[in-house]
């Protein structure tokens, strides 16, 4: 599911002195499938199609190993754009460039966050935690910030610091419930998760470069 896709489910957790009230805000059409719990603990993840390496690479303009430094959440949107919603901008230090233009830091926009006494959570969105390094497939926005390709499917935690040559890719943190996509012959395509998990960053760079060559004009 890419940025702008319909069917994102928000959970506004409005905290007061007497109780915590969970409010479900539906934006656009329903997702492929969703099981929702109206409790402060959140919801079961919506089902989405699992992305391939080709999906991640062709959908990205920047692939990096990066570490979140700080973040800020704010309200965006208006009544003409499905209503206001909370988004979070996270500043990340680029520890290793895998693909794209070199840069020392990037700002990444994710859906959800906390502003004052209201919190919104989006099932399947990437989770960028301060000091927790990740491999990220990013797509640039017109304002100079980035989004994670495929939301949580474009984020893979690392089991060591990115500058450590032995750092290996771990599973996505918040990818949700995924369904494997069938190829043209009806055979399930190899997913990005199967291609990436357990790989070193050197191996990831080789895989990304191979995908770029395969899709070069």
C-alpha positions, 0 to 999 in steps of 0.5 A: 500500500503506497502513500495516498492509497485509500482505506487507511484506518485511524485510531484517535485515542482521546485521553481525558481525566475520566476515561480513554475514548477510542474513535475510529476515523475512516478515510476513503474506501475500506481496505482489502480486509480489516479486523478492527478493535476499538480499544486503546491497544490498537487494531489487528492489521489490515490485509495488503498485497506483499511487495516484491523487490521490484516493487520496492526498488522501482517505487523508491528514489532513495535506499538507505540504512539510516538512524532516526534522530528526532521527530515532530508530529502535527496536524495536516489536511482540511475538510476538502481532503478527507479531514485533518489528520496527524502526521509525523516528520522524522529526521534521520541520519544517513549511515549508509547510502544504498541507492540514490543521491548522497545526503547526510540527513533525510526527513521522512513523513509517516501517518499518525502520531501524537499531538497534545492529548490526541494520538492517531495510529495507522495499521501497517505504517512504518515505525521510526524509533529514535536510535533504532537503525533501519534499511529504508526504501524511500520515495521523494516528495515535492516538498523535499521530504520522503515517504516509506515505499509500501509503508511498513513493507519498506522498512527493515530493522537492522540487527547491528549498527549500519556502520558495522559490516556485519549488520544484517536485515531483520523482518519489517516491524509493522508490515501488517498481514500480507498476501503474496502476489501471483505473477503472470503465470499464476505462480507466487512472486518472490517477495522482498521480505524473502529476498532481504531478511538475513542479508548484509547491507553489501548483499542488499546493495547488490540486489538493489543494483541488479533490480535497477539494471533490470528496469533500466530503459 
